[in-house]
Amino acid sequence: MGSTRLPGKVMRELAGKPMIAVLLERLARATRVDEIVLATSTDPRNDKLAALVTELGYRVVRGDEVDVMSRFLLAARQTKADVVVRITGDCPLVDPAVVDRVIDAYAASGVDYCSNAAPPTYPDGLDTEVFSLTALERAAAETDAAFDHEHVTPYLRMSGRFTTLNVQNAEDRSAMRLTVDEASDLAVMRGVFAHFAPDIHFGWDRVVRLADTDPQLFAANASIQNNEGSKMSNGQKLWKRAKEIIPGGNMLLSKRSEMFLPEQWPSYFSKTRGCSVWDLDGTEYRDMSLMGVGTNTLGYSHPEVDAAVIATVQAGNMSTLNCPEEVALAEKLIELHPWAEMVRLARTGGEANAIAVRIARAASGRDEVAICGYHGWHDWYLATNLGNERGLDGHLLPGLDPNGVPRALLGTVHPFEYNNLPQLVALLDQHPIGVIKMEVSRNAGPAPGFLEEIRALATARNIVLVFDECTSGFRETYGGLHKKYGVEPDLAIFGKALGNGYAITAVIGRRSVMDAAQTSFISSTFWTERIGPSAAVRTLDIMAEVKSWDAITAIGHKVRAGWQAVADAHRLKIAIAGLPSLSTYAFQAASALEYKTLVTQEMLAKGWLASTNFYASMAHTDEIIADYFADLDPVFALIAECEHGGRKVADLLKGPVCHAGFKRLN
C-alpha cells in the first residue's frame, strides 16, 4: 500500500475487484503450491489490505516494512515451509502454469535457488523465484546490506555462494512489461483484462499474441524500463510520479531535479539539521548548494527558531483576531530602516513583489514600470496582473520578449540593463513611468554613482523607487543591502532569509507611498497567519546576536577563494559571480554544462548536495568546508583530464546533462 510511484496499487480496481484479489485468484490455480500467504508489513496503511486478503481466505503474516527478507523468513517459519515461492504483489498476470514449471525445475535439480528471471526471458510480471528456507536463512545471516534485505533474493542470485538454476522461455519476451509500478502500467493492465473479460484466467501466451496484434494497447508503459524501480531511489520514484500530476513536477523551478542531476538527484527530503539533509531513503547529505534556495542563513532546523514556531503552533496559528507578532515584526523592520514608516506582510516573494508594484503604481498615479532586468527575470512576473493579454491587433501575445519580459506586459513594463543609466533616462523621457523597480545588486555590484543617480531621477520625476531585496536582504548588512551603499528607496521588499525557512515576506516603505495601499484592495487571509511573523521575529533576534550577515559573507569569501585555488591547481578557468554569501562559478569551457553535471554527480556520491553555486549559512563550519574541498579536488582533477588530457566527459556521466538556466522543463 505504501508504494512510492503508485500508492495503494495492490488495492486499485482491476477487472471489477482489487488487483490483489485478481492476482490471488490466478495464483490459486498453481497445482504445485501448498499454501498462499500474504507477507505484508505492520505499517497501518496495510491494515485494509490485510483485512481483504484474510476475508478472501488466505493467511496473512505481517513483518518489517523495509526489511522484506526478514518478513519472508517470518512468513516461512510461521507456515513451517521448507520451500519458499516468491511472487510479488504487483503482478496481476502471474501465470500458474509458469509457477508450476519453475517449482518443478527446482524440485528436479536440487539447487538452492531457481527462477525464470536470472536472466529473464519471460515478460516482466511473470517472475517466479523458488528457494529453500535454509538458503534464505543463510543469506540473512551472511548479508546485512539494505539492498539485499529490501529485495530479498539478490544475495541468493549474485553472491556465488548458492547453487542456482534459470528456467528459460523458448523465445525471449523479456522486453514486454506486464507488471504494475506506475499509473501507466495499471492503464495497460485494465486494457488487457477488459479485452479478455469476463475471463480472468487467460494464459500469458494469449497476452503476448494480443501485444503482437494490438501494440497500441501496450504503448502507455512502453518507455518504462523493466526493474527500474530497484535502481531508483525513493526520491527519484516520487519525482517521476510527481511529474505526472504536478505541472513541471514541483512548485519551484529552482528545485527541479533536472536543474541538478537528471534521473539521479534525491529530489525529496525527510529531515534537516544544520547543513545536513536526509533523503527519503535515510541517506544524509551535507548541503553546499542552495540551502533551501537561500532561506536558511542560520542553518536548517535552527532550534531556537523552531522552538518559537512550535510555541506558536501550540498556542494557535490562526484566529478571527490578529496576531501581535505582526506588529512586533513591523516595528523591528522599521527600526532597522529609519527611512521607512510602514510595513505590509505576505508569505511569498511573488506576493510581496506584486504588493509593492500595486502600491507604487497607486501612489504615483501612473501604471508604467521601468524594471531593471539585468539578470533576466523577476519573481513579481509570476504574481502581478499588469496590462492585458492581447496586443493592439487583438491577438494573444504568448511567451517572452528578448529581454525576458512576458509579452502580455509589453507596453506597461520597460526593462533596462543594470548599470546602464542612459538607457533608463531614455525610457523615462519616452514613457509615463510611475515606478522604477530593481535589485540593488546580485551578480554584479553597482557602478559608481549608479544607484545615487537613479534615486535622484526618481525624486526629480516623482517616480516611486522600489528595491527588490527578497534575495539580497540580510546578506551583507542587518537589513537591506541598500544600507551598504547609502541609497534609500521608497519601498523595499524582503523575503528569503527573513524567517530562516518559514514563509514570511515584507514590504516596507515611506508613509506617503504606503498609504496608497488603502486605495487598492491588497489583502489575503493567510497573510495574517502567525507562524511566519513568529519565525521572523526570532530569526532577527538571533541574527543580531551572532552578526550572521558578517559571518556568512566571510564564509562566502572563503568558499570563493577555495574554488579559485582548486581551479588554478588543475589549470581550469572558472568565472565567479554573485554576492559572497550567494556565490556561483561557471567553467569557462565548451563542455561547461557537462562539467557542472559531473560535479553534482560525483559530489552526490560522496555525500554532498553540490553544484556550481553555494549559499552560505552559519552551519557551514571550517571543518565542513575543508571536507568539501577535499572531495571537490579529485572531481576537478577528473574535469582537468577531460579538458586537457583527451578524456571524454560523456564517458563519466551516468545520466543526462543538467538543464541550462531556467528553460522550460517538461
NUMI-172109 format. One line per 8 residues: number of its first residue (from 1); their letters; for each residue x, y, z of C-alpha. Coordinates in steps of 0.25 Angstrom, whole numbers, plus 5000, padded with zeros to 4 digits. Example, Ala and Ser with C-alpha at 12.3 -4.5 7.8 and 13.67 -1.06 7.14 Angstrom:
1 = AS = 5049:4982:5031  5055:4996:5029 $
END
This chain:
1 = MGSTRLPG = 5000:5000:5000  5012:5009:5002  5017:5009:4988  5024:5022:4985  5021:5022:4970  5006:5017:4971  5001:5018:4985  4991:5007:4989 $
9 = KVMRELAG = 4993:5000:4976  4990:4986:4981  4976:4991:4984  4974:4998:4971  4962:4993:4963  4965:4983:4952  4954:4975:4945  4944:4979:4955 $
17 = KPMIAVLL = 4951:4976:4968  4964:4979:4976  4977:4976:4968  4982:4967:4979  4969:4959:4978  4971:4956:4963  4986:4952:4966  4982:4942:4977 $
25 = ERLARATR = 4971:4936:4968  4980:4934:4957  4991:4929:4966  4982:4919:4973  4981:4910:4961  4996:4906:4962  4996:4892:4965  5010:4891:4972 $
33 = VDEIVLAT = 5007:4901:4983  5003:4896:4996  4998:4909:5002  4998:4924:4998  5002:4934:5009  5002:4949:5008  5014:4955:5014  5012:4969:5017 $
41 = STDPRNDK = 5017:4979:5027  5012:4985:5040  5010:4998:5034  4996:5003:5037  4994:5006:5023  4993:4991:5020  4982:4989:5030  4972:4990:5019 $
49 = LAALVTEL = 4980:4980:5010  4982:4970:5021  4967:4970:5024  4963:4968:5010  4972:4956:5008  4968:4950:5021  4954:4951:5017  4957:4944:5004 $
57 = GYRVVRGD = 4962:4932:5012  4977:4934:5011  4987:4934:5023  4994:4948:5025  5007:4950:5032  5012:4964:5035  5026:4968:5038  5036:4979:5035 $
65 = EVDVMSRF = 5033:4990:5025  5047:4991:5019  5054:4978:5023  5046:4969:5013  5055:4958:5015  5052:4957:5030  5037:4957:5026  5039:4945:5017 $
73 = LLAARQTK = 5046:4938:5028  5035:4941:5038  5024:4936:5028  5032:4923:5024  5035:4920:5039  5020:4922:5043  5015:4913:5032  5026:4903:5034 $
81 = ADVVVRIT = 5030:4904:5020  5043:4897:5015  5042:4903:5001  5038:4917:4998  5032:4922:4985  5033:4937:4983  5022:4945:4975  5022:4960:4976 $
89 = GDCPLVDP = 5008:4966:4979  5008:4976:4967  5008:4965:4956  4993:4962:4954  4997:4954:4941  5004:4944:4949  5002:4930:4941  5000:4918:4950 $
97 = AVVDRVID = 5006:4909:4939  5019:4917:4939  5019:4916:4954  5018:4901:4954  5029:4900:4943  5039:4907:4952  5035:4899:4964  5037:4886:4956 $
105 = AYAASGVD = 5050:4891:4951  5055:4894:4965  5050:4881:4971  5057:4873:4960  5070:4880:4961  5073:4880:4975  5078:4895:4975  5077:4905:4986 $
113 = YCSNAAPP = 5071:4915:4977  5063:4914:4964  5056:4925:4956  5051:4929:4942  5057:4943:4943  5073:4942:4944  5074:4945:4933  5059:4948:4929 $
121 = TYPDGLDT = 5053:4942:4916  5039:4943:4921  5031:4957:4921  5034:4965:4934  5022:4962:4943  5023:4947:4942  5035:4946:4951  5035:4933:4959 $
129 = EVFSLTAL = 5046:4930:4969  5047:4917:4977  5058:4915:4988  5059:4907:5001  5057:4913:5015  5071:4908:5018  5077:4916:5007  5069:4929:5011 $
137 = ERAAAETD = 5073:4927:5026  5088:4926:5021  5086:4939:5013  5080:4946:5024  5092:4942:5033  5102:4946:5023  5098:4959:5018  5093:4972:5025 $
145 = AAFDHEHV = 5093:4980:5012  5080:4989:5012  5078:4985:4997  5079:4970:4999  5069:4971:5011  5059:4980:5003  5059:4972:4990  5060:4958:4997 $
153 = TPYLRMSG = 5067:4950:4987  5079:4958:4981  5089:4951:4990  5084:4937:4987  5085:4940:4972  5098:4948:4971  5107:4945:4983  5113:4932:4977 $
161 = RFTTLNVQ = 5110:4924:4990  5098:4917:4985  5095:4907:4974  5085:4913:4964  5077:4910:4952  5070:4918:4942  5057:4914:4934  5057:4920:4920 $
169 = NAEDRSAM = 5045:4922:4911  5047:4917:4897  5046:4931:4892  5052:4944:4899  5040:4953:4902  5047:4960:4914  5045:4973:4908  5030:4972:4910 $
177 = RLTVDEAS = 5024:4979:4922  5013:4972:4930  5015:4978:4944  5009:4990:4951  5018:5000:4957  5012:5013:4951  4999:5018:4947  5002:5015:4932 $
185 = DLAVMRGV = 5004:5001:4936  4991:5000:4942  4984:5006:4930  4991:4995:4921  4986:4984:4931  4972:4990:4931  4972:4989:4916  4977:4975:4915 $
193 = FAHFAPDI = 4967:4970:4925  4956:4978:4918  4960:4971:4905  4958:4957:4911  4946:4960:4920  4939:4953:4927  4951:4943:4927  4962:4946:4937 $
201 = HFGWDRVV = 4969:4933:4935  4975:4935:4921  4989:4930:4920  5001:4939:4917  5003:4934:4903  4990:4940:4899  4994:4953:4905  5007:4952:4896 $
209 = RLADTDPQ = 4999:4950:4884  4990:4961:4887  5002:4970:4888  5007:4966:4875  4993:4969:4868  4990:4981:4876  5003:4988:4881  4995:5001:4883 $
217 = LFAANASI = 4988:4995:4895  5002:4993:4902  5008:5007:4897  5005:5015:4910  5016:5008:4918  5026:5004:4907  5036:5015:4911  5038:5009:4926 $
225 = QNNEGSKM = 5050:5001:4927  5048:4987:4934  5052:4986:4948  5056:5001:4948  5050:5002:4962  5061:4994:4968  5071:5004:4962  5064:5017:4967 $
233 = SNGQKLWK = 5064:5023:4980  5050:5026:4987  5053:5041:4983  5054:5038:4968  5042:5029:4969  5034:5040:4975  5039:5051:4965  5035:5042:4954 $
241 = RAKEIIPG = 5021:5041:4959  5020:5056:4963  5023:5060:4948  5010:5052:4944  5001:5060:4954  5008:5074:4956  5012:5083:4945  5027:5083:4944 $
249 = GNMLLSKR = 5028:5073:4956  5028:5083:4967  5025:5097:4972  5038:5104:4970  5047:5103:4957  5060:5105:4965  5057:5091:4972  5054:5083:4959 $
257 = SEMFLPEQ = 5063:5071:4959  5067:5073:4944  5073:5086:4949  5083:5078:4957  5085:5063:4952  5074:5057:4944  5070:5043:4948  5079:5043:4960 $
265 = WPSYFSKT = 5076:5055:4969  5070:5051:4982  5059:5061:4980  5052:5060:4993  5056:5061:5008  5051:5054:5020  5058:5063:5031  5069:5074:5032 $
273 = RGCSVWDL = 5078:5079:5043  5090:5089:5042  5094:5088:5027  5090:5073:5026  5079:5068:5018  5073:5054:5019  5066:5048:5007  5054:5038:5007 $
281 = DGTEYRDM = 5064:5026:5008  5070:5032:5020  5083:5036:5013  5090:5048:5019  5096:5059:5010  5103:5072:5014  5097:5083:5006  5108:5092:4999 $
289 = SLMGVGTN = 5098:5097:4989  5085:5105:4991  5082:5103:5006  5067:5104:5004  5069:5113:4992  5075:5124:5001  5065:5123:5012  5073:5117:5023 $
297 = TLGYSHPE = 5085:5126:5027  5085:5121:5041  5085:5107:5037  5074:5097:5035  5064:5094:5047  5070:5104:5056  5066:5100:5070  5062:5114:5075 $
305 = VDAAVIAT = 5054:5118:5062  5047:5104:5062  5044:5106:5077  5037:5119:5074  5029:5113:5063  5025:5101:5072  5021:5110:5083  5012:5118:5073 $
313 = VQAGNMST = 5006:5105:5067  5003:5100:5081  4996:5114:5085  4989:5115:5072  4993:5119:5058  4980:5125:5053  4969:5133:5059  4958:5143:5056 $
321 = LNCPEEVA = 4967:5153:5063  4980:5158:5058  4994:5152:5063  5002:5162:5072  5015:5157:5065  5012:5164:5052  5013:5177:5060  5026:5173:5066 $
329 = LAEKLIEL = 5032:5169:5053  5027:5182:5046  5034:5190:5057  5047:5183:5056  5048:5185:5041  5045:5200:5043  5055:5201:5054  5066:5195:5044 $
337 = HPWAEMVR = 5061:5204:5033  5059:5218:5039  5055:5224:5025  5043:5214:5025  5030:5217:5033  5020:5206:5030  5020:5191:5027  5012:5181:5019 $
345 = LARTGGEA = 5014:5166:5021  5012:5154:5012  5017:5140:5011  5024:5138:4997  5033:5147:4988  5023:5147:4977  5013:5153:4986  5022:5163:4992 $
353 = NAIAVRIA = 5027:5168:4979  5012:5169:4974  5008:5177:4986  5020:5186:4985  5017:5189:4970  5002:5191:4973  5005:5201:4984  5015:5208:4976 $
361 = RAASGRDE = 5006:5210:4964  4995:5215:4972  5004:5225:4979  5010:5230:4966  4997:5230:4959  5004:5224:4947  5003:5210:4942  5016:5208:4934 $
369 = VAICGYHG = 5028:5202:4941  5043:5202:4938  5049:5189:4943  5064:5186:4943  5065:5173:4936  5080:5170:4936  5078:5156:4941  5066:5153:4932 $
377 = WHDWYLAT = 5054:5151:4941  5047:5155:4954  5038:5148:4964  5028:5158:4962  5025:5154:4948  5018:5142:4954  5009:5150:4962  5005:5163:4956 $
385 = NLGNERGL = 4994:5166:4947  4999:5177:4938  4994:5180:4924  4985:5171:4917  4988:5158:4910  4985:5163:4895  4993:5172:4886  4987:5184:4879 $
393 = DGHLLPGL = 4982:5175:4868  4974:5167:4878  4983:5155:4877  4989:5148:4889  5004:5151:4891  5009:5138:4897  5023:5136:4903  5035:5145:4906 $
401 = DPNGVPRA = 5041:5156:4898  5057:5156:4896  5058:5163:4910  5051:5152:4917  5038:5161:4919  5025:5153:4917  5019:5159:4904  5006:5161:4912 $
409 = LLGTVHPF = 5013:5172:4919  5019:5180:4907  5014:5194:4907  5014:5194:4922  5027:5189:4927  5040:5194:4921  5053:5187:4924  5066:5194:4925 $
417 = EYNNLPQL = 5080:5188:4928  5087:5189:4941  5098:5200:4941  5092:5206:4928  5087:5219:4933  5086:5226:4919  5076:5214:4915  5067:5217:4927 $
425 = VALLDQHP = 5067:5232:4925  5063:5229:4910  5051:5221:4916  5047:5232:4925  5047:5242:4914  5039:5233:4905  5028:5227:4915  5020:5232:4926 $
433 = IGVIKMEV = 5028:5223:4936  5022:5223:4950  5031:5212:4957  5045:5208:4956  5047:5194:4961  5061:5187:4963  5070:5179:4971  5081:5187:4978 $
441 = SRNAGPAP = 5092:5176:4974  5092:5162:4970  5102:5156:4961  5110:5169:4960  5111:5182:4968  5106:5196:4964  5116:5205:4956  5120:5217:4964 $
449 = GFLEEIRA = 5108:5227:4965  5098:5218:4958  5089:5216:4970  5090:5230:4974  5086:5235:4960  5074:5226:4960  5070:5231:4973  5072:5246:4968 $
457 = LATARNIV = 5064:5243:4955  5052:5236:4963  5051:5248:4973  5052:5259:4962  5041:5252:4953  5032:5247:4965  5035:5233:4962  5034:5222:4973 $
465 = LVFDECTS = 5047:5215:4974  5045:5200:4979  5057:5192:4983  5055:5177:4982  5063:5171:4994  5056:5158:4994  5069:5151:4992  5080:5161:4996 $
473 = GFRETYGG = 5074:5165:5009  5081:5161:5022  5093:5156:5014  5103:5167:5016  5096:5176:5025  5086:5175:5037  5075:5179:5027  5075:5183:5013 $
481 = LHKKYGVE = 5087:5183:5004  5084:5197:5000  5089:5201:5014  5103:5197:5009  5102:5207:4998  5095:5218:5006  5083:5219:4996  5069:5219:5001 $
489 = PDLAIFGK = 5057:5214:4993  5043:5218:4995  5039:5203:4996  5047:5191:4999  5044:5176:4999  5049:5165:5008  5048:5150:5008  5057:5138:5007 $
497 = ALGNGYAI = 5065:5139:5019  5055:5147:5028  5049:5135:5034  5060:5124:5033  5052:5115:5025  5038:5119:5029  5029:5126:5020  5029:5141:5022 $
505 = TAVIGRRS = 5032:5153:5013  5030:5168:5016  5029:5181:5008  5034:5193:5016  5033:5208:5011  5030:5222:5013  5017:5226:5019  5014:5235:5007 $
513 = VMDAAQTS = 5015:5223:4998  5010:5212:5007  4997:5220:5010  4993:5217:4995  4991:5203:4999  4977:5208:5005  4972:5211:4991  4975:5198:4985 $
521 = FISSTFWT = 4970:5184:4990  4982:5177:4995  4978:5166:5005  4979:5151:5008  4974:5143:5019  4987:5135:5020  4996:5148:5021  4990:5148:5035 $
529 = ERIGPSAA = 4995:5134:5040  5004:5134:5052  5016:5125:5049  5023:5134:5039  5024:5146:5047  5027:5138:5060  5039:5131:5052  5043:5145:5046 $
537 = VRTLDIMA = 5044:5152:5060  5052:5141:5066  5061:5140:5054  5064:5155:5054  5068:5154:5069  5077:5142:5066  5083:5149:5054  5087:5161:5063 $
545 = EVKSWDAI = 5093:5152:5074  5102:5145:5064  5104:5156:5054  5100:5146:5043  5102:5155:5031  5117:5157:5034  5119:5142:5037  5112:5137:5024 $
553 = TAIGHKVR = 5119:5148:5016  5133:5143:5022  5129:5128:5019  5125:5132:5005  5139:5139:5002  5145:5126:5008  5138:5117:4998  5140:5126:4986 $
561 = AGWQAVAD = 5155:5126:4989  5155:5111:4990  5148:5110:4977  5159:5118:4970  5170:5111:4977  5165:5097:4973  5162:5102:4959  5176:5108:4958 $
569 = AHRLKIAI = 5183:5095:4963  5177:5088:4951  5178:5098:4941  5163:5101:4939  5157:5114:4936  5145:5118:4944  5137:5131:4946  5132:5134:4960 $
577 = AGLPSLST = 5120:5143:4962  5109:5148:4972  5109:5153:4986  5119:5146:4994  5109:5138:5002  5101:5135:4989  5113:5131:4980  5113:5123:4967 $
585 = YAFQAASA = 5124:5119:4958  5124:5115:4943  5134:5107:4936  5140:5115:4924  5140:5103:4915  5131:5097:4903  5127:5086:4912  5123:5095:4924 $
593 = LEYKTLVT = 5109:5089:4926  5115:5075:4925  5125:5078:4935  5115:5084:4944  5107:5071:4944  5119:5063:4947  5122:5072:4959  5108:5069:4964 $
601 = QEMLAKGW = 5108:5054:4961  5122:5052:4967  5119:5060:4980  5106:5053:4982  5113:5040:4982  5122:5046:4993  5110:5051:5001  5109:5065:4997 $
609 = LASTNFYA = 5098:5073:4991  5107:5082:4982  5106:5088:4968  5113:5101:4963  5107:5110:4974  5108:5112:4989  5098:5119:4998  5105:5121:5011 $
617 = SMAHTDEI = 5099:5119:5025  5104:5119:5039  5104:5104:5039  5116:5103:5029  5127:5102:5039  5142:5102:5035  5143:5087:5037  5131:5085:5027 $
625 = IADYFADL = 5137:5094:5017  5150:5087:5018  5143:5073:5016  5136:5079:5004  5149:5083:4997  5156:5070:5000  5145:5063:4992  5144:5074:4981 $
633 = DPVFALIA = 5158:5074:4978  5158:5060:4971  5146:5064:4963  5153:5076:4958  5164:5066:4954  5155:5058:4946  5150:5070:4939  5164:5074:4936 $
641 = ECEHGGRK = 5167:5061:4930  5155:5064:4921  5159:5078:4918  5174:5075:4916  5176:5060:4915  5167:5056:4904  5157:5048:4913  5143:5049:4909 $
649 = VADLLKGP = 5133:5055:4920  5122:5047:4913  5128:5034:4918  5128:5039:4932  5113:5043:4933  5103:5033:4938  5091:5040:4932  5086:5052:4925 $
657 = VCHAGFKR = 5093:5066:4925  5086:5076:4935  5077:5087:4929  5084:5100:4926  5077:5112:4933  5062:5114:4935  5058:5107:4922  5044:5101:4921 $
665 = LN = 5044:5087:4927  5034:5076:4923 $
END
